[in-house]
Amino acid sequence: MQKKTSKVKSIWKITKWTNPQNQKDIFYHNLEMENGDKISLGKITEWAFTVGQEITYIEEEWRDGRKKWKEERKFTPKGWGITDKQVAFLGACIIKAHNPNSELSVIIAELKKEVERCS
């Protein structure tokens, strides 16, 4: 098991898979990283990654030599996880702080887009 951090160099394929048991979609993102790794990470949102985004991931090798990757989970110092919706809300607060003259309706619309994207 090896922990790595790198930025996304390119997104070369996104494949949708539907779980037959619960009918929920998982999008597998095939990413080329700046460190040369080519990895695949599953997410519930189709556009979960962007070029230039830094990702910390764990690489594991199966007994047959195949590799699998999983994104490292982020936790607050107390060990509590922060949800994507909370991140989107904080992002909206930052947008408002940097654009104090923006209309509140514009900020709310941007927040709703982020929450939908993260859900």
FIMAR-230053 format. One line per field, with one value per atom (N, C-alpha, C, O): residue number from 1; atom name; x, y, z. Coordinates in steps of 0.05 Angstrom, whole numbers, plus 32768, in hexadecimal, padded with zeros to 4 digits. Example, Ala and Ser with C-alpha at 12.3 -4.5 7.8 and 13.67 -1.06 7.14 Angstrom:
// residues 2
num 1,1,1,1,2,2,2,2 .
atomo N,CA,C,O,N,CA,C,O .
x 8108,80F6,8108,811D,8101,8111,8102,810C .
y 7F8E,7FA6,7FBE,7FBE,7FD3,7FEB,8001,8017 .
z 809C,809C,809C,80A9,808E,808F,809D,80A1 .
//
This chain:
// residues 119
num 1,1,1,1,2,2,2,2,3,3,3,3,4,4,4,4,5,5,5,5,6,6,6,6,7,7,7,7,8,8,8,8,9,9,9,9,10,10,10,10,11,11,11,11,12,12,12,12,13,13,13,13,14,14,14,14,15,15,15,15,16,16,16,16,17,17,17,17,18,18,18,18,19,19,19,19,20,20,20,20,21,21,21,21,22,22,22,22,23,23,23,23,24,24,24,24,25,25,25,25,26,26,26,26,27,27,27,27,28,28,28,28,29,29,29,29,30,30,30,30,31,31,31,31,32,32,32,32,33,33,33,33,34,34,34,34,35,35,35,35,36,36,36,36,37,37,37,37,38,38,38,38,39,39,39,39,40,40,40,40,41,41,41,41,42,42,42,42,43,43,43,43,44,44,44,44,45,45,45,45,46,46,46,46,47,47,47,47,48,48,48,48,49,49,49,49,50,50,50,50,51,51,51,51,52,52,52,52,53,53,53,53,54,54,54,54,55,55,55,55,56,56,56,56,57,57,57,57,58,58,58,58,59,59,59,59,60,60,60,60,61,61,61,61,62,62,62,62,63,63,63,63,64,64,64,64,65,65,65,65,66,66,66,66,67,67,67,67,68,68,68,68,69,69,69,69,70,70,70,70,71,71,71,71,72,72,72,72,73,73,73,73,74,74,74,74,75,75,75,75,76,76,76,76,77,77,77,77,78,78,78,78,79,79,79,79,80,80,80,80,81,81,81,81,82,82,82,82,83,83,83,83,84,84,84,84,85,85,85,85,86,86,86,86,87,87,87,87,88,88,88,88,89,89,89,89,90,90,90,90,91,91,91,91,92,92,92,92,93,93,93,93,94,94,94,94,95,95,95,95,96,96,96,96,97,97,97,97,98,98,98,98,99,99,99,99,100,100,100,100,101,101,101,101,102,102,102,102,103,103,103,103,104,104,104,104,105,105,105,105,106,106,106,106,107,107,107,107,108,108,108,108,109,109,109,109,110,110,110,110,111,111,111,111,112,112,112,112,113,113,113,113,114,114,114,114,115,115,115,115,116,116,116,116,117,117,117,117,118,118,118,118,119,119,119,119 .
atomo N,CA,C,O,N,CA,C,O,N,CA,C,O,N,CA,C,O,N,CA,C,O,N,CA,C,O,N,CA,C,O,N,CA,C,O,N,CA,C,O,N,CA,C,O,N,CA,C,O,N,CA,C,O,N,CA,C,O,N,CA,C,O,N,CA,C,O,N,CA,C,O,N,CA,C,O,N,CA,C,O,N,CA,C,O,N,CA,C,O,N,CA,C,O,N,CA,C,O,N,CA,C,O,N,CA,C,O,N,CA,C,O,N,CA,C,O,N,CA,C,O,N,CA,C,O,N,CA,C,O,N,CA,C,O,N,CA,C,O,N,CA,C,O,N,CA,C,O,N,CA,C,O,N,CA,C,O,N,CA,C,O,N,CA,C,O,N,CA,C,O,N,CA,C,O,N,CA,C,O,N,CA,C,O,N,CA,C,O,N,CA,C,O,N,CA,C,O,N,CA,C,O,N,CA,C,O,N,CA,C,O,N,CA,C,O,N,CA,C,O,N,CA,C,O,N,CA,C,O,N,CA,C,O,N,CA,C,O,N,CA,C,O,N,CA,C,O,N,CA,C,O,N,CA,C,O,N,CA,C,O,N,CA,C,O,N,CA,C,O,N,CA,C,O,N,CA,C,O,N,CA,C,O,N,CA,C,O,N,CA,C,O,N,CA,C,O,N,CA,C,O,N,CA,C,O,N,CA,C,O,N,CA,C,O,N,CA,C,O,N,CA,C,O,N,CA,C,O,N,CA,C,O,N,CA,C,O,N,CA,C,O,N,CA,C,O,N,CA,C,O,N,CA,C,O,N,CA,C,O,N,CA,C,O,N,CA,C,O,N,CA,C,O,N,CA,C,O,N,CA,C,O,N,CA,C,O,N,CA,C,O,N,CA,C,O,N,CA,C,O,N,CA,C,O,N,CA,C,O,N,CA,C,O,N,CA,C,O,N,CA,C,O,N,CA,C,O,N,CA,C,O,N,CA,C,O,N,CA,C,O,N,CA,C,O,N,CA,C,O,N,CA,C,O,N,CA,C,O,N,CA,C,O,N,CA,C,O,N,CA,C,O,N,CA,C,O,N,CA,C,O,N,CA,C,O,N,CA,C,O,N,CA,C,O,N,CA,C,O,N,CA,C,O,N,CA,C,O,N,CA,C,O,N,CA,C,O,N,CA,C,O,N,CA,C,O,N,CA,C,O,N,CA,C,O .
x 8011,8000,8012,8024,800C,801D,800B,7FF9,8011,8002,8011,8029,8002,800F,7FFE,7FE5,800B,7FFD,8007,8020,7FF5,7FFD,7FE5,7FCF,7FEB,7FD6,7FCC,7FDB,7FB3,7FA7,7FB2,7FB0,7FBF,7FCA,7FB5,7FB2,7FA6,7F91,7F7C,7F82,7F64,7F4E,7F48,7F3E,7F50,7F4E,7F36,7F31,7F27,7F0F,7EFE,7F09,7EE4,7ED1,7EBD,7EAF,7EBB,7EA9,7E95,7E9B,7E7B,7E65,7E5F,7E5D,7E5C,7E54,7E3D,7E3E,7E28,7E10,7E11,7E12,7E10,7E0F,7DF4,7DDF,7DF5,7DDB,7DCB,7DB3,7DD7,7DC8,7DB8,7DA1,7DC4,7DB6,7DB1,7DA5,7DB9,7DB4,7DC2,7DBA,7DD6,7DE5,7DFC,7E09,7E02,7E17,7E32,7E33,7E47,7E62,7E71,7E6E,7E7F,7E8E,7EAC,7EB7,7EB8,7ED4,7EE4,7EE0,7EF5,7F05,7F21,7F30,7F29,7F44,7F55,7F50,7F68,7F77,7F95,7FA0,7FA1,7FBE,7FC8,7FC0,7FDA,7FE4,7FFF,800D,8006,801F,8037,804D,8034,804B,804E,805F,803E,8040,802D,802A,801F,800C,7FF4,7FEB,7FE9,7FCE,7FBD,7FC1,7FA8,7F98,7F7A,7F73,7F6A,7F4D,7F40,7F45,7F30,7F22,7F04,7EFB,7EF4,7ED7,7ECB,7ED3,7EB8,7EAA,7E8D,7E85,7E7C,7E5F,7E58,7E41,7E6A,7E65,7E76,7E8D,7E6B,7E78,7E91,7EA5,7E8F,7EA5,7EB2,7EB2,7EBC,7EC7,7EE3,7EEC,7EF1,7F0D,7F11,7F03,7F25,7F2C,7F4B,7F5A,7F53,7F70,7F7C,7F72,7F92,7FA0,7F99,7FA6,7F84,7F7B,7F8F,7F97,7F97,7FA9,7F99,7F85,7FA2,7F94,7FA8,7FBE,7FA0,7FAF,7FA1,7F89,7FAF,7FA2,7FB4,7FCC,7FA8,7FB6,7FB6,7FA1,7FCE,7FD1,7FD6,7FE8,7FC6,7FC9,7FCC,7FC1,7FDC,7FE0,7FD3,7FD8,7FC3,7FB6,7FCB,7FE0,7FC4,7FD6,7FDD,7FF3,7FCB,7FD0,7FDF,7FE3,7FE8,7FF8,7FE8,7FF4,7FCD,7FBD,7FBE,7FC1,7FBA,7FBA,7F9E,7F8F,7F99,7F80,7F87,7F9B,7F77,7F7C,7F63,7F4C,7F67,7F50,7F5A,7F70,7F48,7F4F,7F50,7F3F,7F64,7F66,7F4F,7F48,7F42,7F2C,7F37,7F4C,7F2A,7F32,7F22,7F0A,7F30,7F22,7F2B,7F42,7F1A,7F21,7F33,7F35,7F41,7F53,7F46,7F54,7F2D,7F20,7F17,7F0C,7F1C,7F16,7EFA,7EF1,7EEC,7ED2,7ED5,7EE4,7EC7,7EC8,7EB8,7EA4,7EC0,7EB2,7EA5,7EB2,7E8B,7E7D,7E82,7E8B,7E7C,7E7E,7E6C,7E73,7E54,7E42,7E4E,7E4A,7E5B,7E68,7E7F,7E82,7E8E,7EA3,7E97,7EA2,7E81,7E74,7E6A,7E6D,7E5F,7E55,7E6D,7E6B,7E83,7E9A,7EA5,7EAD,7EA4,7EAC,7E9B,7EA5,7E81,7E6F,7E75,7E73,7E7B,7E83,7E9C,7E9E,7EAF,7EC8,7EC2,7ECD,7EB0,7EA9,7E9C,7EA3,7E8B,7E7E,7E92,7E90,7EA5,7EB9,7ECB,7ED3,7ED1,7EE1,7ED2,7EDE,7EB8,7EA6,7E90,7E78,7E96,7E81,7E6B,7E55,7E70,7E5B,7E49,7E37,7E4F,7E3E,7E22,7E1E,7E0F,7DF4,7DF2,7DFE,7DE2,7DDF,7DD2,7DD9,7DC1,7DB4,7DC9,7DC6,7DDD,7DF2,7E03,7E09,7E09,7E18,7E08,7E13,7DEE,7DDD,7DDB,7DDC,7DD9,7DD9,7DF3,7DF2,7E09,7E23,7E25,7E2F,7E1B,7E1C,7E0B,7E13,7DF3,7DE1,7DEE,7DEC,7DFC,7E0A,7E1F,7E22,7E2E,7E43,7E38,7E42,7E22,7E16,7E0B,7E0F,7DFE,7DF4,7E0C,7E0A,7E21,7E39,7E45,7E4F,7E44,7E51,7E3E,7E48,7E25,7E12,7E13,7E04 .
y 7FE8,8000,8019,801B,802B,8042,805B,805C,806F,8089,809C,80A0,80A8,80BB,80D4,80D3,80EA,8103,810E,810F,8115,8121,8131,812F,8141,8150,8141,8132,8145,8139,8147,815F,8137,8142,8141,8154,812B,8128,8114,8102,8118,8105,80F8,8105,80DF,80D3,80C1,80B9,80BB,80AB,80AB,80AA,80AD,80AB,8095,8097,8080,806A,8068,8068,8066,8063,8046,8036,803E,8023,8026,8035,8016,8016,7FFD,7FE6,8001,7FEB,7FDC,7FE8,7FC2,7FB4,7FB0,7FAC,7FB2,7FAE,7FC6,7FC4,7FDE,7FF6,800A,8020,8004,8015,8030,8043,8033,804C,804C,8037,8063,8066,806D,807C,8061,8067,806F,8061,8085,808E,8089,8094,8078,8072,8085,8086,8094,80A8,809E,8098,809B,8093,80AC,80BD,80AF,80C8,80C3,80AE,80D6,80D5,80EB,8102,80E3,80F5,8101,80F6,8118,8125,8115,8118,8103,80F1,80D9,80C8,80D8,80C2,80AB,809A,80AA,8094,8097,80AD,8080,8080,8070,8058,807D,8071,8073,8082,8063,8064,8066,8056,807B,807F,8081,808E,8074,8075,808A,808E,8099,80AF,80AE,80A3,80BA,80BA,80D1,80D2,80E4,80FA,80F7,80EE,80FE,80FA,810C,8104,8125,8138,813E,8155,8129,812B,8137,8140,8135,813E,8153,8153,8164,8178,8177,816F,817E,817F,8194,81AA,818D,819E,8199,81A4,818A,8184,8171,815D,8177,8165,8150,8156,8137,8120,8110,810B,8107,80F4,80DA,80D8,80C5,80AB,8095,8099,807E,8067,8052,804B,8048,8033,8019,8016,8005,7FEA,7FD6,7FDA,7FC2,7FAD,7F93,7F8A,7F87,7F6E,7F58,7F5C,7F40,7F29,7F22,7F19,7F27,7F20,7F36,7F34,7F4B,7F60,7F78,7F8D,7F76,7F8D,7FA2,7F9B,7FBB,7FD0,7FDC,7FDC,7FE6,7FF5,800E,800F,8023,803C,8045,803F,8054,8061,807C,807F,808F,80AA,80AA,809E,80B8,80BB,80CB,80E0,80C2,80D1,80E8,80E5,80FF,8116,8118,8114,811D,8120,8139,8143,8144,815B,8152,813A,8164,815C,814A,8139,814C,813C,8121,8110,811C,8103,8102,80ED,8119,811A,8120,8132,8111,8116,812F,8135,813D,8154,814C,8141,8151,8149,815C,8172,8152,8163,817B,8191,8178,818F,81A4,81BC,819B,81AF,81BD,81D5,81AF,81BB,81D0,81E6,81C8,81DB,81F4,820A,81F1,8208,821A,8232,820E,821E,822D,8244,821F,822C,8244,8259,8242,8258,826F,8287,8269,827E,828D,82A5,827D,828A,829B,82B1,8292,82A2,82BC,82D1,82BB,82D3,82E6,82FE,82DB,82EB,82FA,8311,82EC,82F9,830B,831B,8308,8318,8324,831D,8336,8340,834F,8352,8359,8368,8356,8360,833C,832A,8328,832A,8325,8321,8306,82F2,8306,82EE,82D8,82C0,82DF,82CA,82BC,82A5,82CB,82BF,82AB,8295,82B3,82A2,8289,8273,828B,8275,8262,8249,826D,825D,824D,8236,825A,824C,8236,8221,823C,8228,8210,81F9,8215,81FF,81ED,81D5,81FA,81EB,81D9,81C2,81E3,81D4,81BD,81A7,81C2,81AD,8197,817F,819E,818A,817A,8162,8188,817B,8167,8152,816E,815D,8147,8134,8149,8135,811B,8108 .
z 8000,8000,8000,8010,7FED,7FEB,7FE7,7FD7,7FF8,7FF6,7FE4,7FE7,7FD1,7FBE,7FBC,7FC0,7FB5,7FB0,7F95,7F91,7F84,7F6A,7F5F,7F69,7F4B,7F3E,7F25,7F18,7F1E,7F06,7EED,7EEA,7EDC,7EC3,7EAD,7E9E,7EAC,7E98,7EA2,7EB1,7E98,7E9D,7E82,7E70,7E7F,7E64,7E60,7E4A,7E75,7E71,7E8B,7EA1,7E88,7E9E,7E96,7E82,7EA6,7EA1,7EB6,7ECE,7EAE,7EC2,7EC6,7EB3,7EE0,7EE7,7EFA,7F0D,7EF6,7F07,7F18,7F0E,7F32,7F45,7F42,7F45,7F3B,7F36,7F4F,7F4E,7F67,7F80,7F88,7F91,7F85,7F8F,7F78,7F7E,7F60,7F48,7F4B,7F3D,7F5B,7F5D,7F4A,7F46,7F3E,7F2B,7F38,7F4B,7F2E,7F36,7F1C,7F08,7F1C,7F05,7F0B,7F1D,7EFA,7EFD,7EEB,7ED3,7EF8,7EEA,7EE6,7EF9,7ECD,7EC6,7EC3,7EB1,7ED5,7ED7,7ED2,7EDA,7EC4,7EC1,7ED4,7ED3,7EE6,7EFA,7EF2,7EE1,7EFD,7EF6,7EFE,7EF3,7F12,7F1A,7F08,7F0C,7EF2,7EDF,7EE4,7ED2,7EFB,7F00,7EEF,7EE8,7EE7,7EDA,7EEC,7EF1,7EF7,7F0C,7F05,7EF3,7F13,7F0F,7F2B,7F3D,7F2E,7F47,7F42,7F30,7F53,7F51,7F62,7F7A,7F57,7F66,7F5E,7F49,7F6F,7F68,7F56,7F4C,7F51,7F3F,7F26,7F27,7F0F,7EF6,7EF3,7EE8,7EFC,7EF8,7F13,7F1C,7F20,7F3B,7F3C,7F50,7F25,7F24,7F0E,7EFB,7F12,7EFE,7EFA,7F0C,7EE2,7EDC,7EEE,7EF2,7EFB,7F0D,7F2A,7F3C,7F2F,7F4A,7F58,7F4B,7F70,7F7F,7F8D,7F9B,7F8A,7F97,7FA6,7F9D,7FBE,7FCD,7FCB,7FD2,7FC2,7FBE,7FC8,7FCC,7FCD,7FD7,7FC1,7FB6,7FBB,7FA6,7FB4,7FC5,7FAD,7FB8,7FA1,7F8C,7FA6,7F92,7F9B,7FB2,7F89,7F90,7F8C,7F81,7F96,7F94,7F77,7F72,7F65,7F49,7F3A,7F22,7F48,7F3C,7F33,7F2D,7F31,7F29,7F40,7F57,7F38,7F4B,7F4E,7F3B,7F66,7F6A,7F7A,7F88,7F77,7F84,7F92,7F8A,7FA8,7FB5,7FBF,7FC8,7FBD,7FC6,7FE4,7FF1,7FEF,800C,8016,800B,802B,8037,8047,8055,8046,8055,806F,806E,8085,809E,80AC,80A8,80BC,80CC,80E3,80E7,80F1,8106,811B,8127,8120,8135,8129,8138,810F,8103,80F7,80ED,80F6,80EA,80CD,80C5,80BC,809F,8098,80A5,8083,8079,805F,804D,805C,8044,802D,8030,8015,7FFD,7FFE,7FF5,800A,800D,801F,801A,8034,8046,8038,803C,8028,8018,8005,8001,7FF7,7FE5,7FF3,7FE9,800B,801B,8022,801F,802B,8032,8019,801B,8002,7FE9,7FE3,7FDA,7FE7,7FE2,7FF5,7FED,800E,8021,8018,801A,800D,8003,7FEB,7FE9,7FD9,7FC1,7FCB,7FC0,7FDE,7FE8,7FF5,7FF1,8004,8011,7FFD,8001,7FE6,7FD2,7FBF,7FB1,7FBF,7FAD,7FBE,7FBA,7FD1,7FE3,7FD5,7FE0,7FBD,7FAF,7F9D,7F90,7F9D,7F8D,7F99,7FB1,7F87,7F90,7F9F,7F97,7FB4,7FC4,7FB3,7FB7,7FA1,7F90,7F7E,7F78,7F75,7F65,7F76,7F6D,7F8E,7FA0,7FA6,7FA6,7FAC,7FB1,7F99,7F9C,7F81,7F69,7F66,7F5F,7F6B,7F69,7F7E,7F78,7F96,7FAB,7FA3,7FA7,7F99,7F91,7F7B,7F7C,7F68,7F53,7F60,7F58,7F73,7F80,7F90,7F8F,7F9E,7FAE,7F9C,7FA2,7F86,7F73,7F67,7F63,7F61,7F55,7F69,7F61,7F82,7F97,7FA1,7FAE,7F9B,7FA6,7F96,7F9D .
//
